[in-house]
């Protein structure tokens, strides 16, 4: 705020101290121009009025107020000041609208992607969502966790496409998962229910089931038992989770991977579970293809498994933060696709 006042004072003193034929008053317009860069319409208007008054005073002092060029300079100052006031008003109004839109987007994201609880039993969770459309903050990648009777069921998925058009399909799948995870007896039954829900929604919105293959959702479903050091997995066309144990990274690759959700009519899938060890101290990392398909400026894909070998910690939240920082550095700060990650750590008994 001091800058425009200092500018006015310096120009005023310099103008008074220079010969009459050297006029510095046109430079006074810099004061409201500087103010408009950071202040609102009221302060900009006040500095503009102060500038106009100071210019009048200097013109009267120099006895040049009646000259046509001086009157033109004064009129130009008035016009520019008025323009700056209108500009700052519109800018501030647009900023308030943008803040409201962002607030709505954040509320929608919290409702759609409910934060995972940090701890469920002896499991510790950490998650991250990075939207390709940064202003929206939501997109087609999704994750959720639900308590079952003796286990925790986890879903990570990726709707075909990115950004806002895929939000409705992500919302449908998350709602269906939260319902099925508590009511269906087995993980294959949960997967079958989700496939039916996605296909029904596609048929309703597309109006023609023959085009349903154009939309699908890749997903991986996990069931982590409280009383057994194992994790069961159903893979529906999704990148395999990575298991971190003793500085080693192992992909939980399922040999019986099922097709993505929504393609059940085409492939007639039979969902089968694969069982893997998941011991105390192990960390699971689930992710979407926005992570492994992120490209550097020179076109290289992000080598997730290789970068995980460089991580020497043992906490889920720090793992997520490590991958986030490394991923954004790899792509130069901006992702081209939505990306989500969930880290799950089994704590000692």
C-alpha positions as CSV (number, residue, x, y, z in Angstrom):
1,X,0.0,0.0,0.0
2,X,2.9,2.4,0.6
3,X,4.2,2.1,-3.0
4,X,1.6,4.3,-4.8
5,X,1.9,7.0,-2.1
6,X,5.7,6.9,-2.4
7,X,5.3,7.2,-6.2
8,X,3.0,10.2,-5.9
9,X,5.3,12.0,-3.5
10,X,8.4,11.3,-5.5
11,X,6.8,12.5,-8.8
12,X,5.3,15.6,-7.0
13,X,8.7,16.6,-5.5
14,X,10.5,16.0,-8.8
15,X,8.0,18.0,-10.8
16,X,8.2,21.0,-8.4
17,X,11.9,20.9,-8.5
18,X,12.3,20.8,-12.3
19,X,12.0,23.7,-14.8
20,X,8.5,24.6,-16.0
21,X,9.1,23.2,-19.5
22,X,9.8,19.7,-18.0
23,X,6.5,18.2,-17.0
24,X,6.4,15.0,-15.0
25,X,2.7,15.0,-14.1
26,X,1.8,12.4,-16.8
27,X,3.9,9.9,-14.8
28,X,1.4,10.2,-11.9
29,X,-0.9,7.7,-13.7
30,X,1.5,4.9,-12.6
31,X,0.2,5.2,-9.0
32,X,-3.4,4.0,-9.7
33,X,-2.0,1.5,-12.3
34,X,0.2,0.0,-9.6
35,X,-2.6,0.0,-7.1
36,X,-4.9,-1.9,-9.5
37,X,-2.5,-4.7,-9.6
38,X,-3.1,-5.7,-6.0
39,X,-6.0,-3.7,-4.6
40,X,-9.8,-3.6,-5.0
41,X,-11.9,-0.9,-6.7
42,X,-12.3,1.2,-3.6
43,X,-8.6,1.6,-2.9
44,X,-7.8,2.0,-6.6
45,X,-10.5,4.7,-6.9
46,X,-9.1,6.5,-3.8
47,X,-5.5,6.4,-5.2
48,X,-6.9,7.6,-8.6
49,X,-8.7,10.5,-7.0
50,X,-5.6,11.4,-5.1
51,X,-3.6,11.3,-8.3
52,X,-6.1,13.5,-10.1
53,X,-6.1,16.0,-7.3
54,X,-2.3,16.1,-7.1
55,X,-2.1,16.6,-10.9
56,X,-4.5,19.5,-10.7
57,X,-2.5,21.1,-7.9
58,X,0.7,20.8,-9.9
59,X,-0.9,22.2,-13.0
60,X,-2.2,25.2,-11.0
61,X,1.2,25.6,-9.3
62,X,2.8,25.7,-12.8
63,X,0.1,28.0,-14.1
64,X,-0.6,25.7,-17.1
65,X,-4.1,24.4,-16.2
66,X,-5.7,26.3,-19.1
67,X,-3.5,24.8,-21.8
68,X,-5.1,22.2,-24.1
69,X,-2.3,19.6,-23.8
70,X,-2.5,19.8,-20.0
71,X,-6.3,19.4,-20.1
72,X,-5.9,16.4,-22.4
73,X,-3.4,14.8,-19.9
74,X,-5.8,15.4,-17.1
75,X,-8.7,13.8,-19.0
76,X,-6.6,10.8,-19.9
77,X,-5.8,10.3,-16.2
78,X,-9.5,10.4,-15.3
79,X,-10.4,7.9,-18.1
80,X,-7.6,5.5,-17.1
81,X,-8.5,5.7,-13.5
82,X,-12.1,5.0,-14.3
83,X,-11.1,2.0,-16.4
84,X,-8.9,0.7,-13.6
85,X,-11.7,0.9,-11.1
86,X,-14.1,-1.0,-13.4
87,X,-11.4,-3.6,-14.1
88,X,-10.6,-4.2,-10.4
89,X,-14.3,-4.5,-9.7
90,X,-14.8,-7.2,-12.4
91,X,-11.7,-9.0,-11.4
92,X,-12.7,-9.2,-7.7
93,X,-16.2,-10.4,-8.7
94,X,-14.7,-13.1,-10.9
95,X,-12.4,-14.1,-8.1
96,X,-15.3,-14.5,-5.6
97,X,-17.2,-16.6,-8.1
98,X,-14.0,-18.8,-8.6
99,X,-13.7,-19.2,-4.9
100,X,-17.3,-20.4,-4.6
101,X,-16.8,-22.8,-7.5
102,X,-13.7,-24.2,-5.9
103,X,-15.5,-24.6,-2.6
104,X,-18.3,-26.5,-4.3
105,X,-15.7,-28.7,-6.0
106,X,-14.0,-29.5,-2.8
107,X,-17.3,-30.3,-1.1
108,X,-18.2,-32.6,-4.0
109,X,-14.8,-34.3,-3.8
110,X,-15.2,-34.9,-0.1
111,X,-18.7,-36.4,-0.7
112,X,-17.5,-38.5,-3.6
113,X,-14.1,-39.6,-2.3
114,X,-14.6,-39.8,1.4
115,X,-11.3,-39.6,3.3
116,X,-10.1,-43.1,4.2
117,X,-9.9,-43.6,8.0
118,X,-6.2,-43.5,9.1
119,X,-6.5,-46.8,11.0
120,X,-8.9,-49.7,10.8
121,X,-7.9,-52.4,13.2
122,X,-4.3,-53.2,12.6
123,X,-4.3,-51.6,9.2
124,X,-3.1,-48.1,8.5
125,X,-4.3,-46.2,5.4
126,X,-3.0,-43.2,3.4
127,X,-4.4,-41.9,0.2
128,X,-3.9,-39.3,-2.5
129,X,-5.9,-38.0,-5.4
130,X,-4.4,-35.8,-8.1
131,X,-7.0,-34.5,-10.7
132,X,-5.9,-33.7,-14.3
133,X,-8.3,-30.8,-14.3
134,X,-6.8,-29.0,-11.3
135,X,-9.6,-26.4,-11.0
136,X,-12.2,-29.1,-10.7
137,X,-10.2,-31.2,-8.2
138,X,-12.3,-34.3,-9.0
139,X,-12.3,-36.8,-11.8
140,X,-12.7,-40.4,-12.8
141,X,-10.2,-42.1,-10.4
142,X,-11.7,-43.5,-7.2
143,X,-11.0,-45.4,-4.0
144,X,-12.9,-46.5,-1.0
145,X,-12.7,-48.8,2.0
146,X,-15.5,-50.5,3.9
147,X,-15.5,-52.7,7.1
148,X,-16.8,-56.2,6.8
149,X,-17.4,-58.6,9.7
150,X,-13.8,-59.9,10.0
151,X,-12.1,-58.0,7.3
152,X,-11.7,-54.7,5.4
153,X,-12.6,-54.4,1.7
154,X,-10.9,-51.9,-0.5
155,X,-11.7,-50.7,-4.0
156,X,-9.4,-48.7,-6.3
157,X,-10.8,-47.9,-9.8
158,X,-10.4,-45.8,-12.9
159,X,-13.3,-44.7,-15.1
160,X,-12.5,-44.6,-18.8
161,X,-11.7,-41.0,-19.6
162,X,-10.8,-38.2,-17.2
163,X,-12.1,-35.1,-15.5
164,X,-15.6,-34.1,-15.0
165,X,-17.4,-36.3,-17.6
166,X,-16.4,-39.4,-15.6
167,X,-17.5,-38.1,-12.2
168,X,-21.0,-39.5,-12.4
169,X,-19.8,-43.0,-13.2
170,X,-17.3,-42.9,-10.3
171,X,-20.0,-41.8,-8.0
172,X,-22.2,-44.7,-9.1
173,X,-19.5,-47.2,-8.5
174,X,-18.5,-45.9,-5.1
175,X,-22.1,-46.0,-3.9
176,X,-22.6,-49.5,-5.2
177,X,-19.3,-50.7,-3.6
178,X,-20.2,-49.2,-0.1
179,X,-23.5,-51.1,-0.3
180,X,-22.2,-54.4,-1.6
181,X,-19.0,-54.5,0.6
182,X,-21.2,-54.8,3.7
183,X,-23.9,-57.1,2.3
184,X,-22.2,-59.5,-0.1
185,X,-20.6,-62.6,1.4
186,X,-17.5,-62.9,-0.9
187,X,-15.3,-60.7,-2.9
188,X,-16.4,-62.3,-6.3
189,X,-20.0,-61.5,-5.4
190,X,-19.0,-57.9,-4.8
191,X,-17.3,-57.7,-8.2
192,X,-20.3,-59.2,-9.9
193,X,-22.7,-56.8,-8.2
194,X,-20.5,-53.9,-9.3
195,X,-20.4,-55.1,-12.9
196,X,-24.2,-55.3,-12.9
197,X,-24.5,-51.8,-11.5
198,X,-22.2,-50.3,-14.0
199,X,-23.9,-52.1,-16.9
200,X,-27.3,-51.0,-15.8
201,X,-26.2,-47.4,-15.4
202,X,-24.7,-47.4,-18.9
203,X,-27.8,-48.9,-20.4
204,X,-30.0,-46.3,-18.7
205,X,-27.9,-43.3,-19.8
206,X,-26.8,-44.5,-23.3
207,X,-30.2,-45.9,-24.2
208,X,-28.6,-48.6,-26.2
209,X,-26.6,-51.4,-24.6
210,X,-24.7,-52.2,-27.9
211,X,-22.6,-49.1,-27.1
212,X,-21.8,-50.0,-23.5
213,X,-18.3,-51.3,-24.5
214,X,-17.4,-47.7,-25.1
215,X,-17.5,-47.1,-21.3
216,X,-16.0,-49.2,-18.6
217,X,-14.2,-49.0,-15.3
218,X,-11.0,-50.9,-14.4
219,X,-10.9,-51.8,-10.8
220,X,-9.0,-53.9,-8.2
221,X,-10.9,-55.3,-5.1
222,X,-9.0,-56.4,-2.0
223,X,-10.2,-58.2,1.1
224,X,-7.7,-57.9,4.0
225,X,-8.5,-60.2,6.9
226,X,-8.0,-59.1,10.5
227,X,-7.1,-62.5,11.9
228,X,-5.1,-63.9,9.0
229,X,-1.9,-62.4,7.4
230,X,-3.2,-62.6,3.9
231,X,-5.0,-60.4,1.4
232,X,-7.4,-61.6,-1.3
233,X,-7.6,-59.9,-4.6
234,X,-10.0,-59.7,-7.6
235,X,-8.5,-57.8,-10.5
236,X,-10.8,-56.3,-13.1
237,X,-8.4,-55.1,-15.8
238,X,-6.5,-52.8,-13.3
239,X,-2.8,-52.4,-12.8
240,X,-1.6,-54.9,-10.1
241,X,-1.0,-53.6,-6.5
242,X,2.6,-53.5,-5.4
243,X,3.8,-55.1,-2.2
244,X,6.7,-53.6,-0.3
245,X,8.6,-56.0,2.0
246,X,12.2,-55.9,3.2
247,X,13.2,-53.3,0.6
248,X,11.7,-55.5,-2.2
249,X,8.8,-54.6,-4.5
250,X,6.5,-57.4,-5.7
251,X,3.6,-57.0,-8.1
252,X,0.5,-58.8,-7.0
253,X,-0.2,-60.1,-10.5
254,X,-3.4,-62.1,-10.8
255,X,-3.2,-64.8,-13.5
256,X,-7.0,-64.8,-13.7
257,X,-7.7,-61.2,-14.3
258,X,-11.3,-60.4,-15.2
259,X,-12.4,-57.8,-17.7
260,X,-13.2,-54.2,-16.6
261,X,-16.5,-53.5,-14.9
262,X,-19.2,-52.7,-17.4
263,X,-18.1,-55.3,-20.0
264,X,-19.8,-58.3,-18.4
265,X,-22.2,-58.7,-21.3
266,X,-19.3,-59.0,-23.7
267,X,-16.9,-61.2,-21.7
268,X,-19.2,-63.2,-19.4
269,X,-16.6,-63.0,-16.6
270,X,-16.1,-65.4,-13.7
271,X,-14.5,-63.5,-10.8
272,X,-11.9,-65.5,-8.9
273,X,-9.8,-64.4,-5.9
274,X,-6.0,-64.7,-5.6
275,X,-4.5,-64.9,-2.2
276,X,-1.2,-63.3,-1.2
277,X,0.7,-63.0,2.0
278,X,0.4,-59.7,3.8
279,X,2.4,-59.8,7.0
280,X,3.1,-57.3,9.8
281,X,5.3,-54.5,8.5
282,X,4.3,-55.0,4.8
283,X,3.0,-52.1,2.8
284,X,0.6,-52.4,-0.1
285,X,0.4,-49.6,-2.8
286,X,-2.7,-49.5,-5.0
287,X,-2.7,-46.9,-7.8
288,X,-4.4,-46.0,-11.1
289,X,-2.8,-45.9,-14.6
290,X,-2.5,-42.1,-14.3
291,X,0.6,-42.8,-12.1
292,X,2.4,-45.4,-14.3
293,X,1.4,-43.7,-17.6
294,X,2.6,-40.2,-16.5
295,X,5.2,-39.0,-19.0
296,X,8.2,-36.8,-18.4
297,X,8.8,-33.9,-20.8
298,X,11.0,-36.2,-22.9
299,X,8.3,-38.9,-23.1
300,X,9.4,-41.4,-20.5
301,X,6.8,-43.2,-18.4
302,X,7.0,-43.0,-14.7
303,X,8.9,-46.1,-13.4
304,X,6.9,-46.6,-10.2
305,X,8.3,-50.0,-9.1
306,X,11.9,-48.8,-9.7
307,X,11.3,-45.6,-7.7
308,X,9.8,-47.5,-4.8
309,X,13.1,-49.4,-4.4
310,X,14.6,-46.0,-3.5
311,X,12.2,-45.5,-0.6
312,X,13.7,-46.7,2.7
313,X,10.8,-45.8,5.1
314,X,8.1,-48.0,6.6
315,X,5.1,-45.7,7.0
316,X,2.1,-45.5,4.6
317,X,1.6,-41.7,4.6
318,X,5.3,-41.1,4.0
319,X,5.3,-43.5,1.1
320,X,2.4,-41.6,-0.5
321,X,4.2,-38.3,0.0
322,X,7.4,-39.7,-1.5
323,X,5.6,-41.0,-4.6
324,X,3.7,-37.7,-5.0
325,X,6.8,-35.5,-4.9
326,X,8.7,-37.8,-7.2
327,X,5.8,-38.2,-9.7
328,X,5.3,-34.4,-10.0
329,X,9.0,-33.9,-10.4
330,X,9.0,-36.5,-13.2
331,X,6.2,-34.9,-15.2
332,X,7.3,-31.3,-14.6
333,X,4.6,-30.4,-12.1
334,X,1.4,-31.2,-14.1
335,X,-0.3,-34.5,-14.8
336,X,-2.1,-35.2,-18.1
337,X,-4.5,-37.7,-16.5
338,X,-6.2,-38.2,-13.1
339,X,-4.1,-40.2,-10.6
340,X,-5.0,-41.9,-7.3
341,X,-2.9,-43.9,-4.8
342,X,-3.8,-45.8,-1.7
343,X,-1.1,-47.2,0.7
344,X,-2.1,-49.8,3.3
345,X,0.3,-50.9,6.0
346,X,-0.2,-53.8,8.3
347,X,0.8,-53.0,11.8
348,X,2.4,-55.4,14.3
349,X,0.0,-57.3,16.6
